[in-house]
C-alpha cells in the first residue's frame, strides 16, 4: 500500500508518519516537498506518485493570524483539500482528512454530533469547513474532527504551560471554554485502524464524518492546573504551583479570532463503527509529560 501523507512536520503528521509505516510505503511530505498553497504542484505530485490513499492532516492552524492571512488560510485549508480530493476521485482512492471543533459556534450545551449544524465564527473555522465540503465530493472520504490536540512534538497548550510554570510565578487561564485534550498519538492509532479497516474490507461502506477526542472533558484552567500538578509530581522544578493559576473568563482574555465556548465532540459514532476504546485525556497527558520531563 502506498500512502500519501501531508504535513509530516506537524503534531499529527509527525505521529501519523511513525504509525503508518507499519501499513506500507509512506510518502510523507512537508512544505518543502509539496507546497499545499500551489494547486498545480499538488496535481503534478500526485500524478507522479499515484498513491493508494491520501491522508491530509496538514492545515493552516494559526487561528488568530488567519484573521489577517485569509487568502493563505483559504489556500491551505480549503483549496488544497479540494485538489487532493479531485485527484483521489480521479484515481478512485480513499481520502482521510482532519478537521476541527471550530466549524461549530460553541453555543450548544451538549457535545456536538456529526450531524449538528455548523456555524464557524472565525476565518480558521470557515476555511476548515470549506475544506470539509470539498473532501465530501469524493464518496470514499473519512473526515475526522478533533479538538485541543497535544503531543511531545510541535507547539501546543501542554508544552506552553510546561514552559510558563518554569518561567513565571503566576498565570491567568481561561476557564469558560470546555473541551477534551486529545493526543496526536491516539489520533494516529485510530487513523491506522481506519486505514486497515478500509483496505481489509472490500465492502467497507462507513465513509463519512466522525468526531474523535479522548474521554471526558475539562476547561483550559483545570487542564493547566492538572499539567502543573503532574509536572511537579514528576519532579519538574517550577516557579509556581497550581494554586498560582487563576481562572478568568474569555472576555478578560480577548483574542483576534473567536473561540468556541463548547468544543466537546460526541465520539459515539467512531467508537461503534471501528470498535474503539478511547483513553481518558488525563492518562495521555500523564504519558506525554513523563516523556517530556524524564
Secondary structure, 3 states (H helix, E strand, C coil): CEEEECCCCCHHHHHHHHHHCCCCEEEECCCCCCCCCCHHHHHHHHHHHCCCEEEECCCCCCCCHHHCCHHHHHHHHHHHHHHHHHHHHHHCCEEEEEEEHHHCCCCCCCCECCCCCCCCCCHHHHHHHHHHHHHCCCCCEEEEEECCEECCCCCCHHHHHHHHHHHCCCEEEECCCEECCEEHHHHHHHHHHHHHHHHHCCCCCCCEEEECCCECCEEHHHHHHHHHHHHHHCCCCCCCCHHHEEEECHHHCCCCCCCCCECCECCHHHHHHCCCCCCEHHHHHHHHHHHHHC
